[in-house]
Amino acid sequence: MRFDHATLILPDRVIENGHLIIEAGKIVSIGEGPLDEAVSLEGKMVFPGFIDMHIHGADGADFMDGEADAIGTILHAVLQEGTTAVLATTMTESIPNIERALSAIGQYTQAPSCAHLLGVHLEGPFLNQKHPGAQDIKHIIPGDATLFNAFQAKAQGKIKLVTLAPEVQSPNFLEALNKQGILLSMGHSDATHAQVVEARTQGIKRVTHCYNAMRGMHHRDIGLVGSALLYDDMDIELIADLHHVSAPALQLAAKLKKGRMQLITDSVSAKYGPEGTYQLGGQTIEYSGGTVRTQSGALAGSVLRMSEAARHMHETVKMALPDLAHALSGRAAETLGLDAERGKIAVGLQADLTILDASFNVVMTVIGGRIVYHKEISS
């Protein structure tokens, strides 16, 4: 496969009239100028394929459904937003329901025309009841290494990331997860600054959907939000839908967390569906007016598409394109230890690509050099 006349978004620069040559699913050449027998991408931007590390569902399906068909539905649906890889994200439910979902994910066989399933993001149940968000408070429990090991066995070792509230966990539990190489992220947490400092000594330097479902910033205790923004070596997730986080808050994060931001959707089954009633984590949620909420009015995930997050960060926050590509793909790949194979446009890496028009609409999604989604393209 050969593309030319493209705007290529590389890690350190933008090539305005660039070309790509792909062979055996990998990028073998990047350059400037036209090619013979190439697909013209004039007026189009080529990003590395988006990696969504926090997604619950889409197109009427949820990873908590515990069914192979639901998993396939989600992984196929997200191609239309340029997502080429995800972490399947669970919810705080009963232990049997969590185990059922993990079993389905563990047994899932990758389909060739779907986004890559890179593993599991276990969001809960080891949270703080003070900040449940849309998580079911009655199922929130303290961390237990034996239970986690049972979860990991059901998932066949696919749990890569765990969101938890460190201030309500025992040091032994955190140490047990660290020894297994699990990436830990603070979320649904009431951690004070001092407790964040302690969590950092335990190797926890990541924050789940920053600003949302956590202790906010106060001038006498900057809490989890302030601590996340203070420390240069802490990563943050952001839901850039302009509902969960305001434009000024996004601008502040972009200013302070360059290179340490991971844009995610936190999307639920309502994404790509009509407005109405859906289920999330055993709770009824209502999709209306661009947001999804519980019956109590709390935001319950989103219907955000990764391509929309990209548009908001570029147009509203004025984020530079290479920085944006890093937030959409590169940092996620680094975090998961996969940056030698994916997450940026570079020779030798897998040809997972997202091709956008000037308005950040997805026109093509490519996985391993194969076009898996194609809306329209002008030659």
N, C-alpha and C positions, 0 to 999 in steps of 0.2 A: 504494500500500500504506500502511495506517495501523495503528499499534500504540498501545495505551494500557495503563494500569495496570501499567507496567513500572518496574523499577529500572534507571535509565540510568547507566552508568558513564562519566562525562565526564572530560576531562583534569584538571580542577581540583575536581570535586565529584561527588556522587551525588544524583540526583533520585529520590526514593523512589516517587512516583506520577506517572511521566512518560509523555509520548507522543511519538511520532515520526511524521512524514509524509514519505513517499518518493514522488518523482515522477521519471520518466525515469532511474531508477537511482541518483538522488542524494538525500541528505537535504535537505529543503527547510524543515522546521520541527521545532523541539525545544521542548517546553513541559511544563507540569504540568497534571494533571487529565485527565478522560476526553475522548474524541472520539466523534462519531457514526460508526457503521458502521466500527468498528475491531476488530482482533483483540486480545483481552485477553491480556496477558502477566502477569497477576497471579501473584505469587510467583516471577517469573523475573527474571534479571539480563541486561541487554543490554550486551555488550562490543563494541568494534570487532573486526572479524574478525582472528583470530590470523595472524601472519606468522612462519613458521618459516624462519630463514635457514640452517639446518644440518640437512638431512634426506637420508639416502641411499636409503631405500626404505620400503615398506609393502606388506602384502597379497600377499606372495610375489614382489614386483617390486623391482628395484634400478635406479637411474639408470645404473649401469654396464652394464646389460644391452644398452644401445645400440639399443633398439627403441622405436618409437612406442607400441606397445601397453603396454609396461612403464611408460612415462611417464604415459600416461593412467590406468593402474591406480592408480598412486601418488597422482596429483592428484585422483582421484575418492575414494579411500579416506580421505584426510585430512579430507574434509568432515565426517565423523562425529565428529571431535574439535574441530571449530570452526575449522579452519585454512582460510583463504581465499586465501593466497598463500604461495609458497615460493621459495627458491633451491635449485635442483637441485644436490646436492652429489656430487662425484666422489670417487674413491679413488686411492691410489697403486698403479697397476698398470703394465703395460708401456705404452710410448708408443702403439703401435697400438691397444690397448684403450681408453686414455684418449681418443684421437682418435675412435674409433668412437662412444664415448658422447657426446662433444661434438658430433659430427656429427648424431646423432639429436636431441639437445636443440636444436641450431641450426635444424633443419628442422621442429621440432614446431610444429603449428598449434593455437592455443588452442581448447579445446573449451568450449562455453557452460556446461556443468554440471560443471565441474571447478575446482579451485583455480587461481588465476592462477600461471603460471610467470614469475617476475620476472627470471630470469637464472640464472647458474651460480655456485656457490661451488666453486672449485677447491681442494680440500684435498689438498695434495701435488701432485707428487712432490718438492717443494723443501723437504724437512724435515731434521731432525737424527736420524741413526740411533740416537742414545742414547735417544730417546723415541718409538719407532715406534707405541706403542699397538697398534691392530689394523691398522696400515698395513704392507704387505709391505716389509720392510727391503731386500730385494734390488732393489727398484725406486726407492728413494730416491736422488735425484741433486741436484747443485747447480743453482741457477737458471741459466737460459740464455734471454736475450731472444729469440733467433731461434726457439727451441723454443716459448716462450710465444706469440709472434706466430703460429706455426703452429696452436697450440691455439685462439687467439682466432679465427683464420680458419675453423677447423672449426666453432666455436660460433657463427659469424656475428655476432661482436661481443657475445655474451651473457654473457661472463665479467665479473662485477661485483666479486667478492670472491675473494682468494687467501689461503689459510692457508699460511704458510711459517715457517721458523726463520731469523730475520734474522742470527743470529750466524755462519751458514755460507754467507751470500750475499755476492756482490760488490756494492760500492756502485753500480757501473754497472747491474747487473741491477735493483736496487731503484729506481734513478733512472728506468730505462726504464719500469717499471710505473707509477711515480708520474706520469710524463708522459702516460700513457694514461688517467689518472683512475681507476686500479684501486684499490679499497679493500684495504689490506693488513692482515692479522691475524696475530699471533704465536701459533704453536701447534706442538705436537710439537717443542718447543724446549728447549735446555739453557742458555738465555740467563742470564747473571749480571745483577745489578742494573746494573753498568756497561754491559753490552751492551744492556740495555733502554734506558738513558739515550741511548745512541748511536742505537738504532732510533727513538727518539722524535724525534731531530733529523732523521730521514728521513721523518717524518710518520706513523709507524706507532704508532697509539694504540688498538689493539683486540687482544683476546686471545680465542682460540678455546677453547671448553669449559674455562673457567678451573678450575684445580686439577688437571685430568686431562692426562696425557701431557706433562709439563713439569717443569722444575726447581722444586722446592718452596721453602718459606721457611726460612731459617736465620738465627739472630740475628747472624751475621757477614757474611752475604750473603743478602739477602732474595729474590734470584732473580726469576723471572718472576711467580710467584704473589704474592709480597710487593709487587713493583713495581706489579702490576695493581691491587692494593688500595690502594696508597699514593697514586697520582696520581688526582686528581679528574677529570681530563679523559680518562681511559682507559676504554673500553668493555670489558665482559666478556660472553661467552656463559656460560650456566649450564645444565647438564643436571640439572634438579630432580626426579630420580626416587628420591632417597634411597638409591641404590646407588652412583652415581658420586660423589656429594657428600653428606656427612653433614648432618643438620639444623643442628648448630652452625655448620658452614662456610657453609651457606646463609644463616643468620642474620647471620653476620659480613659476607658479601657484601652482603646487603640493607641493612645498617647503613651500610656504607661507599660503596656504589655506587648510591645513589639517583639515578635518572634516567639511569644509564649501564649498565644491565643489559639483556641480551637473552636471554629464555628461549628455548631451542631444544630439540629432541628428540634430534638425532643418531640418529634411528631407522633401523632396517635392515629388510630384507625380512621378517623374522620377525614384525614388528608386525601384529596382527590374525590371525596364523596360529597353529596348534597348536605345542606344544613339540616340539622335534626338531632336525634338522640342516639348516642353510642355508648359502649361500655369501655371502661379503663380500669384495670386492676380490681374488678369486681364491683366497681361503682358506676352509676349512671352519670354520663356527662352530656352536655348540650353544646353543639356547634352552631354558633350564630354570630353574624357580624364580624367574621374574621378571627374570632377567638373560640376556644373550647374551655368550658368551665364546669366545675362540679355543681351539684345542686345548692351548695352553700355559697357559690359565687367565686371560689378559688380557681385560678387558672389551672388547667389540667392538660399540660403539654400544649402542642401547637398543631397547626396545619401548614407550617412553614416548609418551603422547599429550599434546598441548598442554593439553588440559583437565585432565589429571592434574597437570601441572606447575603450573597455576593453583591447583588445590586444595591442593597441598603448600605452595605459597608463602603462601597465605592462611591455611590452618588450622595449619600447623606453624610458619611463620615470622611469622605475623600481619601480613602485608604489607597495607597499605591498598589498597582497591579501585582508586582512580585510579592509584596507583603500579604496581599489578599490571597494569592495562590498558596502561600505558606500556611495561612490560617484555615484554608479550606481543605488542604491536603498534606502539605509538607510536615507540619508539626505533628499531626496525627500519626503519620508514618514513622517519624522519629520516636515518638512516645511508645509506639508498639514494637520498636526495633525492626521495622520493615523498610527503612529508608534506603537500603541498598537495592531494593527491588521495585519500589513504587513511591508515589508522593511528590514527584517533580518530573519535569521534562528534561531528561538527560540521556545521553548515549548509554546504552546498556541496560536501561531500566525497562520494565514492562510498559507496553504502549497502552496504558489506560488514560484516556483523554476525554475532556469535556469541551465541546466546541459551542461557543456562544456568539450571538449577534451583538450589535453595538448596544442593545437594550438589555443585555444579559438574559435573553431568552435562549433556551437550549435548542440547538438545531441538530446536534449529533452527539451521541455518546459511543465511545470506542473502548472495548475491553480486550486486552491482549491482541490488539491489531484488528479486531473484528468489530464492525459496526453493529451495535446491539440496539440502538435507538436512532431513528432518523426522521426528523420532522420535515425539514425542507432545506434545500441548499441550492444556491445559484452558482453556476459555473462561469 
